[in-house]
Amino acid sequence: MKVLLVPIILLLLVACQPVAGLDNPVPVPPNAQAPTDPDGDGKFEDLNGNLRQDFADVVLYFNQMTWIATNQPVSLFDFNGNGRIDFADVVSLFNDLGSSPPQARVIISGTVAPSDEDRVLRGDGVNLTVPGGALNQTSAVRVATVASPPAPPEGTSNLTVYDVTVGTQVRFMPGLVIEIPYTPAMIPPGKSPARVLQGIRWDEETGAWREIPTAVDTSRSVVVLETDHLCVAGYTAKLAPPPMTEIYSPPFVIHFDPSDDAAIAAAWKGWGNMTTAYELAYYVKYALDDAYDLHVTNHGFKKPVPSRFSLDNYIHVYVGDYYESEWHQFTKTITVSREPFLRGPGAVERLFEEMKHEHFHAVQNAYVSTAWMHFNRWWTEATAEYAATGLYTGETSPSFPLDGAFFSEPLDTVNGKHEYQAAHFVDTLVFGGDEFRSVWETTVSASNVFSGIRDHCEARGTSLGAVYEDLMAHSQLLELVWAGDTGSYLVRKSVLDGALDLAETNEISWSLIAIGEGTVSTAFRVSTTEDSVTLLETLESGESTLPGDCHVTRYHVRPSGWHSTEHLTSFSTHSARDGDTIVYTIATGFDTFIDAIILTTPEATIEPESIEVPEGATVQYTVSIENIPSGTPVQVVDLNGKVLASGTGPCSLQFSEEFPNRGLYGREYRAMTADGRWGKKLTTWVKVIEIFS
């Protein structure tokens, strides 16, 4: 098993003027970079600070022996061990050039198992925190020095480098926390450590450093790095820190750097036309103020938690060269990327949504721990996305609209998209902000999130399953729009115009969690052709009575936009008028309190996928089509659309082809429903060989 070695880097600033008596080396004139210890043996052979030991260091040592003896800790530069700085050290340094390359030194080693609790590993002054819920499996943890790290950014010194490996895992949620001590004397007089020390990571694609979130705990003299993935990362200390500027808007402090003006103007050109860091920071300030009013003032949520380490009870927000905008679970800070999340129309609106989303994470943390937030991440992200969009504008999660794939996974799926789409479930579950707060507070106090949701549903006289069915009906078949003047939702006429003919179905097979197999039909769409008719939908058997474990939701929509929902245990006669649309959602194999549904999508396979045959042989193919509603017309076609076999699913279809000549033949077919709503490409290979007599 390949183990990924990933350096974690700490760059600390040392005053450029030599000061006698320091415990750490300072730059040797005329260099601006302080010496480093490439091999970790306690001796600083890299005198010019270029991160490698070479002949230039020998020359510098020879020329500056007197200065070194006066201004540097002797023990760090006494290479022959005679207790003084002399020419013998020059000889020793020269001879050492031909020795073996520097080796890494392990400072932390251990094994950590998955847990809901944080685990802290310590060694040589460095702390590595593996948050609860971050590990996928039991992993060997190793932290070691790095012999040859990438060169630091220009204008920094004293590079300290670490390789951090956690088994084979690369991404972490929550992120790992690395704490590395710094010496206060290294910070220039009058400068704040938080201004001097900046988190960075190495971007392999661009070959450059990028800023990452950093906090400085001055009470313990440690720099705190929070990262969700392993890469070349660490801290840089700027020799001449730029004048950061703040916008104070309690409880927020927005930090921005005027040197970002050009980058911001280029990134936002045409998508908001922001031209300065101040302008972007002011938009961030406005968005966060709006978020606080929406969540706390208007809807009564708890106040967001302040940032750690700053000790001023503010939430510190940093606008800069960050990979993405994010609320950070350990430091409780918010970072904002200077580039738009969404390039194009709506970029500013998406920035406002981002800030409300991250603000709500800080609100959530006022109720529950970060471990709880991670363990229930689908709900954490779904509610934050709803709090940023649906609660604000009435349009829920426009960046993550529902699609068929959403219903193919359990409701609590976390895959980088599904958890944000689940905001639409929240929208279906609640009616307005006050009920949203009630649902949130119920779930955080319940034994688990699903129990809290179920309790809320039962108090409303419904069930989680019924809410999920309503979500299916809305998203799969109906396009609802808010009619503000009437105070209700209406259905777009274009949707009704596309209603299917009587008795046509769009069934999907489903596998039901822990209950067994069943079938859910997302669509019995009915349009009438007479002024008043009686409709009767039956199961495949033709009987109107459903099995005892079958439940039906009937969704009735009239052209005016009026709609109603009924939960039934059997099909029954139903009066409808011309233009009405009726949607039946049929669920088999579970009761009304089912928590989640997994979609089993239609599947097709071909046999043989590859075969070797003699010249002149005929190959018999079998295409198996599964998870298709009983009676659905299906077929297999070639690349030209010629139907090779047909039947009704689920079924196995057969066809054949003769191969008279030697060679390797690739064939591509398509299994599909006859109406073309579903299909899958199938590929097979045939190798035809010569027959020897």
N, C-alpha and C positions, 0 to 999 in steps of 0.2 A: 504494500500500500504506500503510495507516494505521500510524503508529508510536505506541506508548504511551509517554507521558512519565510517569515515576514518581519522585516526590521521595524522597530518602533523607535523613533528618533527624538532626542532631546537636545535642543540647541540653547545654550545659555550665554548671555552677554557678560563679558568681563571688561572692566574699565580699560581704555586704551593706554592710559598713562601708567608706567610701572610703579608699583607700590611695594616697598619692602615689607616682609613679614607676613604676606598672604599665604594661606595654606594651599592655594591653587595658583597655577602659573598664569602669567599675564603675557600679552604679546611682546615678542622680542623685536626691538627696533631693527629695521624700519617697517616691520610687518604690522598689519592691523588685526590679523588673526592670532589667537592664542595657541600655544603648542597643544598637541593632543597625544594621547597614549594609544597608538594603533594596535598594539598586541595585548593591551590590558594587563601588563606586568607591573604597573605602578611607576614606570619610567616614561618620560615624555620625549621620545625620540623624534617625533615630528615637530621640529622647532618652528618651522614657518607656517604651520597650521593648514597645510594643503591636503591633509588627511592621508598622507602616505610618507613613508620613510625613504629618503633618497639622498644623493650626494649634496644637494643644496642645503640640507640640514647640517651636514658635516662642515661645510664652508661657513654657514651662519654661526655655528657653535664656536669655531676657531676665531672668527672675527669678534665675537661678543662674549668671550670667556669672562672678562672682568665684569661686564655688565650683568651677566647671568649670576656670577658669584655674589653680587651685591643686591640684586633685585628679585631673584627667584628662590623658592625653597630648594636648598641644596640637595636634599634627599631625592628630589624628583629628577635631577639632572646629573647625579653622580653615577655614571654608567659603569665604572669599574669598582665601585664600592669602597673607595679608600677614604671617604668622608669629606672630600673637598672637590672643588672644581679646578681641573688642571688639564694639561695636554694629554695625559693618559686617557681622559674621557673622550677626547677627540679621536684617538686611536681606536678605542673600544667602539665608539659610534660608527667609525668607518668599517671596522671588521664586521660589525653586526649587519651591514648591508647585504652580505652574502649568506646570511642565515636563512632558515626556513620562514615562510610567510607567517604573519601573525595568526593566531588561533582564537576562536571564539571561546568565551568563558561562561559556563552555565551559572546563573545566579538563582534561578527558581526552577524546581522540577517537582512534579506531582501528578496525581490523577484525580479528576473531578467528575462526579456522576451528575446526571440531570437532577435538578432539585428546584423546589419553589423558593428556597432560601438563597441569599447571596453567599458566595464563597470568596474569601480573600486569601491570596497567596502572597507571601512576603519573602524578600531576599535582597540583601545588599542595599537596603534603603528604598527599594522599589516595591510598590504594592500593585497587584493585579486583582481586580474584582470581577468575578464572573457572576453577573446578576442571576437571580432565580428565573428559571424559564428560558435562559439563553442557549442552553446546550441541547443538541439533538440526541446525543448519546454520550456514554462514558468516554472521556477523552484524556489523553496524556497532555499535560500542560508543561511547556518549557519556555523559559525566558533566558536569553543569553546575549552577551555582547556581540557586536558585529565587527569583523576586521576591516572590511572595505565598504563602507556605506556610500551612497551617492553624495556628491559634493553639496554642501549646504547652500542656501540662497546667499546671494552677495550681501555683504555687510553684517554677517553673523560670525560668532566664534564659539569655541568650546563645545564641540559636537560630541554628544554621548548617544551611543546607538545600541538598540536592542532588537534581537530576533524574538518574536512571540509566536508560538505555535500552539494551537488547541486542536489536537487530533488532525482531522482532515477538513474540519469545518472552516468556512471562510466568512459567511455572513452570520450576524448575531442580532437578535431582537429579544430583549433589550441589548444595547451595545455594551461592549467591554469597557471597563474604566481602568486607566493606568495612571498611577500617581508616582511622580519622580521628584525627589527633593532638589531644591536649588539653594544656593548660598546667598543670603540677602546682600552680602558685601559685593556680589557681582553686579547688582543693579546700580546704574549710575545715580549719583546724588540728585535728589529732586524728582526722580522718575518713579512712577508706580509700576510694580511688577506686572500688573494686568495690562499696562500699556506697552511694556517691553517684550513680554513673552507672548508669542502667537502660535497657535496650533497650526500645523501644516501636514499635508500628506503628499506623497509622490504620485503623480498621474502618469501611468505607464504610456498612455496613448499620446499625450502631448510632450512627455519628457520634461515636465516642469512641476513646480510645487504649487499646491492649492491650499488655501486656508481651511482649517477645520475648527470646530468649537473647542475653546480652551477656557479654563477657569483657574484662578490662582488662590490657594488657601494660604493667606499670609500668616495666619495663626500657627500653622504647622510648617510653613516654608516649603510647600509642595505645589507642583504644577499638575493640574488634572486634565487628562485627555479622555474624551468619550468618543468611541468609534463603533459603528455597527458592522464594519467589515475590516479584515486584516489586510493591510497594505503597508508600504513604506510610509510611515507617519511619525509625527512627533512635534517638537516645538522649535521655533526660531526666535531668537532674541535680537531685536533691531538695534543697531548701533546708534541710529538717529531716528527714534520713533516719531512718526508723523503726528501732527496735532489732531487727535480724534476730537470730534465735535458731538455734542449730545443735544437731544431734544427731550426735555422733561415734560411728561404728561402723566402725573400719578394715576395708577401705580406703575407706569412704564417709564423706562429710560431707553431711548433709541440712540444707539451709537452709530456714527457713520464717518467715513473717511473722504474728505474732499478730493484726495488723489484718485478716487474712483470715478470722477466726473466723466472722463473720456470714455471709459468702458461702459458706463451706464448709458450715456448718450447713444453709443453705437448699438447696444443691445436692445434699447427701447425705441429706436427710430422706426416710426410708422405704426407702433403698437402702444401709443400712449404719449410718445414724444417727450419723455422725461430726459432732461439734459444734465442734471447734477445729482450728486449724492444727497444733497439736502432735499431736493424735490422728492426723490424716492423715499427718503426717510420720513418726510412729512406725510406722504401717502400711507406709509406703514403706521405712523402715529394715528392718523385719522381712522384707519381700518381697525386698529386695536381699541381705540376709544369707542368706536361704534360697537365692537364686539362686547366690550365690558357693559355698555348700556343695554345691549340686547340680552345678554345672558344673566347678568347680575341684577341690574336696576329694573329691567322690565319683567323678567320671568323668575326672579328670586333664587337663582342658583347661588351657591357659595362663592366667595371671592377666590380668585385664582391664587395659587401658592406663589410666594416670592422666590427669587433666585437664591441659590445657596452661595455662601462664601462672601458675598458683597456686604452683608450685615447692615443694609440700609432699608430693607423691607420693600425694595422695588423689584419688578421683573425687568431684567436687563435684556435688551434686544439689540442684536448686532447685524448691521447691513454690510455685506461685503462679498468677497469672492468665495462663496460657499457653494457646495454642490447642489443643495436644495434647501428649501425653507423647512425648519423643523423645530419642535419643542423638545428639549433634551431632558430625559428622565432623571439623570443624576445631578446635573448642575442647575436644572430648572430655568435655563435660559432659552431664548428663542433666537435662532439665526435665520436671516433672510437673504436669499440669493440675490445678487445685484442684477441677475438676468431673469427675464420673465419666464414663469413656468409654462405659459402658453403663448407662443408667438403667433400673432394674428389678432383679428378683431376679438375683443373680449379679454385682452391681456390684463387690463387694469381690474376688471371685474373678478378675474381669477385670482389676482393678488389679494383682493379683499376677502375672497372665500378662503384662501390659504391662511390669512391672519386670523380669521374667525375660527377656522379648524384648529390651528395650533393653540389659540387662546383657550378653546374649550378643553383641550388636553390639560392645561394648567388648572382649569376649573375641576375637571374629573379628579385630579390628584388631590384636591381639597377634600374629596370624599373617600378615596381608596388609595392603596399603595400602588407603586409602579408595578410591583409583581402581579397584583390583581389586574391591572390594566393590560399587562402582557398576556396573562392566562386567559383573559376574555377579550382578546384583541379584536375579534370580529365585531363585538359589541362596542368596544372602545372607539374603533374607527367609524363604525356605522353611525353612532350617535354624534360623534364630532363632525362628520360630514353633513348630517342632517342639521346640526346646530349652526353650520356655516352656510347652508344653502336654503333648504326647505323652510327652516324657521325664520330665515331672514327675508327671502324674496318670494317664497311660495313655490319656487321651482327647485325641486330636489335634485342635487348632484348632477348638474348638466354635463360635467366632465366625465361622469361614469354612468351613462344610461344603461337601462336593463337590456339584456339580449337573451337569446335562447340558452347560451352557455351558463347564465346565472342559475337557471333552474336545473342544470345538470349536476350541481354540487349541493352538499348539505348547506343549510343556512349559515352555519358557523364556520364556513370555509375561509381560510386566509391564504391568498395567493398573490397579493399585490393589486388586485382589482375587485374581487368578489366582496371583500369586507367594506369597500367604499360603495359598491352598488347596493349593499344591504341597507343603505340609508333610505332606499325606496320602501323597504319593509317597515322601517321606523315611521315613515310618512303614512303608510297604510294603517299602522298600529295606533297612532295618536291623532287627536284633533286639537291642534294649537299648542302654544308654548307651555301653558300651565299643565296640561296633561302630559306633555313631554317631560317636564321636570318631575312629575309624579311617577311616570314610568321609570325614569332614571333612578330616582331615589328608592323605588321599590326593588329594582334589580340589584342595587348595591347592598341592600340590607337583607336580601333573600339568601338562601343556601347556595343557589347558583342562578345565573342569568335567566335560564329557561324557566325555572320555577317562578322567578319574579315576573316574567312576561306572562306566564300562565295565570298567576294570581291576578294580574291587572286585567287580563281578558275575561276571566270568570266574574270579576267585579262588574264588568260591563255587560255581562250576559252573553258573551261570545267565547271563542276558544282560539288558541294559537293556530290550530289547523284551519279554522274558518278565515282568520286574517290572512294566512298564507294563500288560501284559495282566492280570496278577494284580490290579493296582489297579482296572482296569476291571471285572473280575468281582466284586470285593468291593463296589465303590461302586454299580454299576448294578443288581446283582441280589440281592446278599446283605447282610444286616444282621448283622454279627458283634458279639458281646458277649464280654467277658473273663470266664471262669469261673475265678476265683482259686483255688478249692479243687482244681481239676483241672489247673491250669497250662496251659490251652489255650483257644483261642477256640471258641465254639459259635455256631450259627446259630439266630436266633429262630424258634420254631415258626410264628409268624404269616407269616413270609416263605415258608416251605415250603408252607403252606396255600394261598398264592396262586400256586403254580406253574401254568404254562400246560399245555394239552393237548399231546400228542405232535405233533411236527412243526410247531407254530406258531412263527413267527420274529418277531424284532424287529430286522431288519437296518438298518444305517446305512451309507451310502456314504462312503468316506473318500478323501482325496487324500494321497498319501504323499510326504514331502519328498524331492525330488531323485531319486526312484526311478521315478516314473510313477504311473499310476492303479491303484487296487486297491479291494477291498471287504473290510471287516471286519464280521463279525456279532458283536454283543455278546451275543446271546442265542439259543441253541437250548436253551430250558428244557424239560426233559422230566420228567413225572411218570408213574409207572407205576400200573397198575390191577390187576396180578396179583402174586402172591407172588414169582415169579421169571420174568423175561422177558429176551429178547435184543433190544437196540435197535440199529438201523442208521440213521444219519443220512447222507444223501447230498447232493451238490450238486444244483443245478437240473437238470442233465443226467440225473440218476438214476444216475450212475456213482459208485462208492464210492472210486475213486482220484482224488486231488487233483492239480491241475497241479503241475509241479515247483517253482514259485515260491510255493506256498501252504503255510502253516504253521498248525497247529491247536493250541489249548490246550484241554484238557478239564478242567473243574472239576466234581468229583463230591462231592456233599454228601448225607449220610444224616440221617435224622430225629434221630439221637442228637447231631448236631453235628459228627461226624467229617467231615473233608474232605481231598481230595487233589487234586493238580494234575499233569497229564501233558502233555508237549509232543510232538505227533505230526506226521507228514508225510502221513498219510492217515486217512480215516475207517475205523473197524473195528468189529467186533461188540463189544458192551460189556454185561456182565451188571449188572443193577440189581434192587433189591428194591422192594417197595411203599413209597412215600413218599420214595424217593430223588429228588434233583434233580440233573440233569446240565447243565452250562453249557459250550457249545462257543464258543470265541472263534476266529474264522477270519480270518487276515490274508493278503492276496494282494498280490504285487508287491514284496516286500522280504524280506531275509533276517532272521535272528534277532537281528542286531545293530543294527537300526534305532534311531536316537536319539530321534526324536520323530514324532508323528502329528498331522496337521491334519484336523479333522473338516469335511467339506463338508456342511452341513445341507441338508435338502430345500428346494427353491425352486419358486415358482410365479409366472408372469407372465401378464398378459392383454393381448391386442391386439384392437382399438385401445384405448389408454388414454383417448383423447379423439378425437372425430370430429364433423364438421359434415355433415349430410345434409338433403335436401329432405323436405318433408312426405310421409308415407306410405312412407318407405323402411324396409327391413329391414336391421338391422345384424347382421353375422355376427361372433361373438366366437370367439377361439381362446385357450384356456388351456393353456400349456405347463407341465408338471410334470417337474422334473429332480431328479437326485440321490436318486431313490427306488429301492430294490431292485427288480430285475426281477420282474414278476409281482404286485407289491403292488396290491391293489384301491384305486382312487382315484375321487374324484367331485368335481363342482362343484355347490354348492347356493346357493339364494338366502336372503334374510333369514328366510324362513319355514321353511327347512329342506327345501324342495322340491328334489329332485335334477334338475338341468338336463342333466347329461352324466356318464357314468361310463366307466371302462376300467381297464386295469392299467398301472401305471407302470414306467419313465418313458414319458410319452406326451403327445400334444396332444389336447385335448378341444374339441369345437366345439358351439355352440348359438347361437340367434339370437333377436332380438326386433324387433317392428315398432313404429315410432313414427309414428302418424297425424297428430299435431298439433304445431304450432309450440311452441317452448319449450326450456328447458335442463333436461336430465334427468340426475340422478346415480344411478348404480347401484352396489350393493355385493354382492359374491359372496364365497364362501369355497371355496377349493380345499383338499381334505382327504383323508386316508386313510379308507377306509370304516370302519375301527374307531375313528376319532376320535382316534387318538394324536397325529396331527400335522395342522395346518391353517394356512392363511394367508389373511388378508383381502385382497380385490382390489377396487379402486375404478375406475370408468370414468365418463366424462362424454360425453353426446350433446347436440349443439346442433342442433335441427330448425328450418330456415328456410323461409320462404314461397317458392313457385315463381312466378316472374313470367313471364307469357306474352309 
